[in-house]
Amino acid sequence: MKTAIFGASGYTGQELIRILTGHPEAELVAVTSRRFASQPVTEVFPSLCGLTALKYQNATPADIAAACDIVFLALPHGISMEMAPIFISAGKKVIDLSADYRLRDVATYEKWYVQHTSAGILKDAVYGIPELYRQKIKDASLIANPGCYPTSIILGLAPALKNKLLAVDTIIADSASGVSGAGREPQTGSLFCEVDGGFKAYKVGKHRHTPEIEQELSALAGETFAISFTPHLLPVKRGILSTIYANLRKDITMPELHSLYSSFYAEEKFVRICPAGSFPNISSVCGSNFCDIGLAVDPRTKRVIIISAIDNLVKGAAGQAVQNMNILCNFKEDAGLQTAPIYP
């Protein structure tokens, strides 16, 4: 399967290159970047030396479409919506890692982002969390790869919401991300001296992932509701740890909750439920496509506490995109993604 990455000079693009160069069923044939046009990929990312001979191209969508079967769009929001229709019209499968096709309601997207210029194909987009939408992904022409924060929160809450365990208006999610989540473009807030030794909340009450999280959680619960979501910046390179709190609608014991989650994710290759009394650590998922979930029931407050950990660049971005490609192409779902977490 011939693949290409349109916009491959950021951290997510680099992760896609890393994974696809080792994929047993896919051939990476083209990568684009206006800034680094004609430069070897290995000059921009020395970690890939010996793994690829590709050079960045400043190519048009038509040029890339002629060379590949599947294209990954690793572009900022507002840019993907200009490119995706061109690839789809050329008969190519598109996996978009921006936010441009994640929100099903155009008005909601435009409230949080920018005016949508290709809303006509929103109906064809499938939200790409394999654990929830695998059957739809198989037949998709356009996959909207989820955001990193939403992935950690949605996977953490899915079993509880599906089983009507929670008072949905009490859900609070506190998530902490490594600095790579801010992207590779230089900015003051992600400089080493600004981040090292610190820990802070940001975009409190107004992070753009909020409507995406609420859309998918509402679908799982079968009712529309809002949550309180607060992101935080960790002084580490990779990883997201989400701690989620909610009041219980009915009594449940810790063994019952653990059994429910273990059963829900029993067939999932990339979701690991921690043993009772143990909780995830981002160091245990770094570099991998795993989502680790830990659980607690607080009988004193009648709340459940759910903790999930992912690598924001892998399960939160590039790894999940390749997982979606594997499903789309009927490959083994873990093809190219069998790398164990990097520890320590």
C-alpha positions in Angstrom: 0.0 0.0 0.0 1.6 3.3 -1.1 1.3 6.0 1.5 2.2 9.7 1.6 2.3 12.3 4.3 1.1 15.8 3.4 2.8 18.1 5.9 5.5 15.9 7.5 7.9 18.3 9.2 6.3 18.5 12.7 6.4 16.0 15.6 3.4 14.1 14.3 4.8 13.9 10.8 8.0 12.6 12.2 6.2 9.9 14.2 4.2 8.9 11.0 7.5 8.6 9.1 9.0 6.5 11.9 6.1 4.1 12.1 5.5 3.8 8.3 9.1 3.1 7.5 8.9 0.0 9.7 5.4 -1.1 8.5 5.3 -4.5 6.9 2.4 -3.7 4.5 2.9 -0.1 3.7 5.4 1.8 1.6 6.0 5.5 2.3 6.5 7.1 -1.1 6.3 10.8 -0.5 6.5 13.5 2.3 5.8 17.2 1.8 7.1 20.4 3.5 7.3 23.8 2.0 9.9 24.9 4.5 12.2 21.9 4.0 11.6 21.3 0.3 14.3 19.3 -1.4 16.0 18.5 1.9 16.5 14.9 3.0 14.2 13.9 5.8 17.2 12.7 7.8 18.7 16.2 7.8 15.5 17.5 9.5 15.2 14.4 11.8 18.6 12.8 12.3 16.9 10.0 14.4 15.6 8.6 11.0 19.1 8.2 9.5 19.4 4.8 7.8 15.6 4.3 7.8 14.5 6.5 4.8 16.1 8.1 1.7 13.1 10.3 1.1 13.4 14.1 0.5 10.7 16.6 1.4 8.7 17.9 -1.6 6.9 21.1 -2.1 4.3 19.2 -4.1 0.7 19.9 -5.0 -2.1 17.6 -3.7 -2.6 16.4 -7.3 1.1 15.4 -7.5 0.9 13.4 -4.2 -2.4 11.8 -5.2 -0.8 10.4 -8.3 1.8 8.7 -6.3 -0.1 7.1 -3.4 -3.2 5.1 -2.3 -3.6 6.6 1.1 -2.6 10.1 2.3 -2.1 11.3 5.9 -2.8 15.0 6.3 -0.6 16.2 9.2 -1.6 19.8 8.7 -3.0 22.6 10.9 -6.7 23.0 11.2 -8.1 25.2 8.4 -5.6 23.8 6.0 -6.7 20.2 5.8 -10.2 21.2 4.7 -8.6 22.7 1.6 -6.7 19.6 0.7 -8.9 16.6 1.7 -11.5 17.2 -1.1 -8.8 17.1 -3.8 -7.5 13.7 -2.6 -11.0 12.3 -2.2 -12.0 13.4 -5.7 -8.9 11.6 -7.0 -10.2 8.4 -5.3 -7.7 8.3 -2.5 -8.3 7.4 1.1 -7.6 10.3 3.5 -6.6 10.1 7.2 -6.7 13.7 8.6 -4.9 14.4 11.8 -6.3 18.0 12.1 -9.5 19.0 13.8 -11.2 19.9 10.5 -13.5 16.8 10.2 -13.8 15.7 13.8 -16.9 17.8 14.7 -20.1 16.7 13.0 -21.9 20.0 13.5 -20.5 22.8 11.2 -21.7 25.6 13.5 -19.9 24.1 16.5 -16.7 23.8 14.4 -16.9 27.4 13.3 -17.5 28.6 16.9 -14.3 27.0 18.1 -12.1 27.1 15.0 -12.6 28.9 11.6 -15.1 29.0 8.8 -15.4 25.5 7.2 -14.8 25.5 3.5 -15.6 21.8 2.7 -18.5 21.1 5.0 -20.1 19.1 2.3 -17.9 16.1 3.0 -18.3 16.2 6.7 -21.1 13.6 6.4 -18.5 11.2 5.0 -16.0 11.6 7.8 -15.7 8.8 10.3 -14.3 9.6 13.8 -11.3 7.4 14.1 -11.3 5.8 17.5 -11.0 2.1 16.5 -12.2 0.8 19.8 -15.6 2.5 19.2 -16.0 2.9 15.4 -14.1 0.0 13.9 -16.9 -1.2 11.6 -17.4 2.3 10.2 -13.7 2.9 9.7 -13.5 -0.2 7.5 -15.6 1.5 4.8 -14.5 5.1 5.2 -13.0 7.3 2.6 -12.2 10.1 5.1 -11.1 9.4 8.7 -11.0 12.2 11.2 -8.2 11.1 13.5 -9.0 12.1 17.1 -7.2 14.7 19.2 -4.8 13.5 21.9 -6.7 14.8 25.0 -10.0 13.4 23.6 -8.5 10.0 23.0 -7.4 9.7 26.6 -10.7 10.9 28.1 -13.0 9.0 25.7 -11.3 5.7 26.2 -11.3 6.3 29.9 -15.0 6.9 30.1 -16.5 4.7 27.4 -17.3 1.6 29.4 -18.8 3.6 32.3 -21.0 5.8 30.0 -22.1 2.8 27.9 -23.3 1.1 31.1 -25.1 4.3 32.5 -22.9 4.3 35.6 -22.3 8.0 35.9 -24.2 11.2 36.6 -23.0 12.8 33.4 -23.3 16.4 34.6 -20.7 15.8 37.3 -17.9 14.7 35.0 -14.6 16.5 35.5 -11.4 15.7 33.4 -8.0 17.1 34.4 -5.4 16.2 31.8 -1.7 16.9 31.8 0.4 16.8 28.5 4.0 16.8 27.6 5.3 19.8 25.7 5.4 18.0 22.3 1.6 18.5 22.3 2.2 22.2 21.5 3.9 21.2 18.2 7.3 22.0 16.8 6.9 25.6 15.9 8.9 27.7 18.3 6.9 29.7 20.9 7.8 31.2 24.2 5.5 29.0 26.3 7.2 25.8 25.2 10.9 27.0 25.6 12.9 24.9 28.0 13.4 27.7 30.5 9.7 28.4 30.5 8.7 24.7 31.1 11.4 23.0 33.1 10.5 22.8 36.8 7.0 24.1 36.2 3.5 22.7 36.0 0.5 24.8 35.0 -3.0 24.8 33.7 -3.7 26.6 30.4 -6.7 27.5 28.2 -8.9 26.9 31.2 -12.5 26.5 30.2 -11.8 27.2 26.5 -9.6 24.5 25.0 -10.6 23.6 21.5 -10.8 19.9 22.3 -13.7 20.4 24.6 -16.5 20.2 21.9 -14.9 17.1 20.5 -14.8 15.4 23.9 -18.4 16.4 24.6 -19.6 15.2 21.2 -18.2 11.7 21.6 -19.1 11.3 25.3 -22.7 12.4 24.6 -22.9 9.8 21.8 -21.7 7.1 24.3 -24.1 8.2 27.0 -27.1 8.7 24.7 -27.7 12.2 26.0 -26.2 15.6 25.4 -24.1 17.1 28.2 -21.1 19.3 29.0 -18.1 18.5 31.1 -15.4 20.5 32.9 -12.1 19.9 31.1 -8.8 21.5 32.2 -5.5 20.8 30.3 -2.2 21.2 32.0 1.4 21.4 30.7 3.9 18.9 32.1 7.7 19.6 31.9 8.3 16.4 29.9 8.5 15.7 26.2 5.7 13.1 25.7 2.6 11.7 27.3 -0.8 12.5 28.6 -2.2 11.6 32.0 -5.9 12.2 32.4 -7.6 12.0 35.7 -11.4 11.9 35.4 -14.0 12.2 38.2 -17.7 11.6 38.2 -20.5 10.8 40.7 -22.0 7.3 40.5 -25.7 6.8 39.6 -25.7 3.5 41.4 -23.5 1.6 43.8 -20.7 -0.5 42.3 -17.8 -2.2 43.9 -14.2 -2.0 42.8 -14.1 -5.6 41.6 -17.3 -5.0 39.6 -15.9 -1.9 38.0 -12.7 -3.6 37.1 -14.5 -6.5 35.6 -16.7 -4.2 33.5 -13.7 -2.4 32.1 -11.8 -5.6 31.5 -14.7 -7.1 29.7 -15.4 -4.0 27.6 -11.8 -3.9 26.3 -11.1 -7.6 26.3 -10.5 -7.9 22.6 -8.6 -4.6 22.2 -4.9 -4.8 21.5 -4.0 -1.3 22.6 -6.1 -0.8 25.8 -4.6 -2.2 29.0 -6.5 -2.2 32.2 -4.2 -1.9 35.2 -4.6 -4.4 38.1 -6.8 -3.2 40.9 -5.0 -0.8 43.1 -2.5 0.1 40.4 -2.6 3.3 38.2 -1.0 4.3 34.9 2.2 6.2 34.5 3.1 8.0 31.2 6.5 6.4 31.4 4.8 3.0 30.8 3.3 4.0 27.5 6.0 6.3 26.1 6.7 5.5 22.4 3.8 3.0 22.2 0.2 2.9 20.9 -1.1 1.7 24.3 -3.7 3.4 26.4 -3.4 2.3 30.1 -6.4 2.8 32.3 -6.6 2.6 36.1 -9.7 2.7 38.2 -10.9 3.5 41.7 -14.3 3.7 43.5 -14.5 6.1 46.4 -17.4 4.9 48.6 -17.1 7.9 50.9 -18.0 10.4 48.1 -19.8 7.9 45.8 -17.5 8.9 43.0 -15.5 6.9 40.5 -12.0 8.0 39.6 -10.6 6.9 36.2 -7.0 7.5 35.2 -5.7 7.0 31.7 -2.3 7.4 30.1 -1.2 7.6 26.4 1.7 8.9 24.4 0.2 12.0 22.8 2.2 11.6 19.6 1.4 7.9 19.1 -2.0 6.7 20.4 -2.9 10.4 20.5 -1.9 11.1 16.9 0.4 9.1 14.5 0.0 5.6 16.0 -3.8 5.8 16.1 -3.7 7.1 12.5 -1.7 4.0 11.4 -4.1 1.8 13.4 -6.9 3.4 11.4 -5.1 2.7 8.2 -4.6 -0.9 9.2 -8.3 -1.3 9.7 -9.1 0.5 6.4 -6.8 -1.8 4.5 -7.7 -5.0 6.3 -4.1 -5.4 7.6 -3.4 -6.8 11.1 -4.5 -4.0 13.4 -1.2 -3.9 15.2 0.9 -4.0 12.0 3.8 -1.5 12.4 2.6 -0.8 16.0 4.1 -3.7 17.9 6.8 -1.6 19.5 7.0 -2.0 23.3 7.0 1.2 25.3 10.4 2.8 25.9 11.3 2.5 29.6 13.0 4.0 31.5 
